Amino acid sequence: MCIEFGQTVRYPEGYPDFTSYAYPTVKPVKIEIANPTNRPLDYKNANIKAGLNKDSDPPVASLYEATEGYTWHHHQDGKTMILVD
């Protein structure tokens, strides 16, 4: 378990569990993670798969960014993206 900025994050099997911090109305999505690493492309693919855009709820200013105040977490399975605060 790690406590940072007053938030507790559990690390089962050595990986962070952000379930408690996921955006409540955006389900985790499975995408093809870019290799080599390309986070903007991963964010774009996750936003599209989740149905997020500038007019959605929550909105994204750019497909290459997460919703304001949130970030896309790359899950350890190498396929799943989770929108977390």
C-alpha positions as CSV (number, residue, x, y, z in Angstrom):
1,M,0.0,0.0,0.0
2,C,1.2,3.5,-0.8
3,I,-0.1,6.8,0.5
4,E,0.6,9.8,-1.7
5,F,-1.1,13.2,-1.4
6,G,-3.5,11.7,1.1
7,Q,-4.7,9.0,-1.2
8,T,-4.2,5.3,-0.5
9,V,-3.4,3.0,-3.4
10,R,-3.3,-0.8,-2.9
11,Y,-0.6,-2.8,-4.8
12,P,-1.9,-6.4,-5.1
13,E,0.7,-8.6,-6.8
14,G,2.9,-5.5,-7.2
15,Y,0.6,-3.5,-9.4
16,P,-1.5,-0.4,-8.5
17,D,-5.2,-0.9,-8.1
18,F,-6.9,2.4,-9.1
19,T,-10.5,0.9,-9.1
20,S,-11.5,3.4,-6.4
21,Y,-10.3,6.3,-8.4
22,A,-11.8,5.4,-11.8
23,Y,-14.1,8.0,-13.5
24,P,-17.6,6.8,-12.4
25,T,-19.3,6.7,-15.8
26,V,-16.4,5.7,-18.0
27,K,-15.8,2.0,-18.2
28,P,-12.2,0.6,-18.7
29,V,-11.5,0.0,-22.4
30,K,-9.3,-2.4,-24.2
31,I,-7.1,-1.0,-26.9
32,E,-3.9,-2.0,-28.8
33,I,-1.2,-0.2,-26.7
34,A,1.3,1.6,-28.9
35,N,4.7,0.0,-29.1
36,P,7.1,1.8,-28.9
37,T,5.4,3.9,-26.3
38,N,3.2,6.7,-27.7
39,R,0.9,7.9,-24.9
40,P,-0.9,10.5,-27.0
41,L,-1.9,7.8,-29.4
42,D,-3.0,5.5,-26.6
43,Y,-5.1,8.4,-25.1
44,K,-6.7,9.0,-28.5
45,N,-7.5,5.3,-29.0
46,A,-8.9,5.1,-25.4
47,N,-11.0,8.2,-25.8
48,I,-12.5,6.9,-29.1
49,K,-13.2,3.5,-27.6
50,A,-14.8,5.1,-24.6
51,G,-16.9,7.4,-26.8
52,L,-15.3,10.6,-25.4
53,N,-15.0,13.8,-27.4
54,K,-15.4,17.5,-26.9
55,D,-19.2,17.1,-26.7
56,S,-19.4,14.0,-24.5
57,D,-19.9,13.8,-20.7
58,P,-17.2,13.9,-19.6
59,P,-15.7,16.0,-22.4
60,V,-12.1,15.9,-23.7
61,A,-10.6,19.1,-25.1
62,S,-8.5,17.0,-27.5
63,L,-8.6,13.3,-28.3
64,Y,-4.9,13.2,-27.4
65,E,-5.6,14.2,-23.8
66,A,-7.6,12.8,-20.9
67,T,-10.6,14.5,-19.3
68,E,-9.5,17.5,-17.2
69,G,-8.4,16.3,-13.8
70,Y,-8.0,12.7,-14.9
71,T,-5.5,10.6,-16.7
72,W,-5.6,7.3,-18.6
73,H,-3.9,4.6,-16.6
74,H,-2.2,1.8,-18.6
75,H,-3.2,-1.4,-16.8
76,Q,-0.6,-4.1,-16.4
77,D,-2.4,-6.5,-18.8
78,G,-1.0,-4.4,-21.6
79,K,-4.5,-3.9,-23.2
80,T,-6.7,-2.1,-20.7
81,M,-6.9,1.7,-20.2
82,I,-8.7,3.1,-17.1
83,L,-9.6,6.7,-16.7
84,V,-8.5,7.7,-13.1
85,D,-8.2,10.9,-11.1
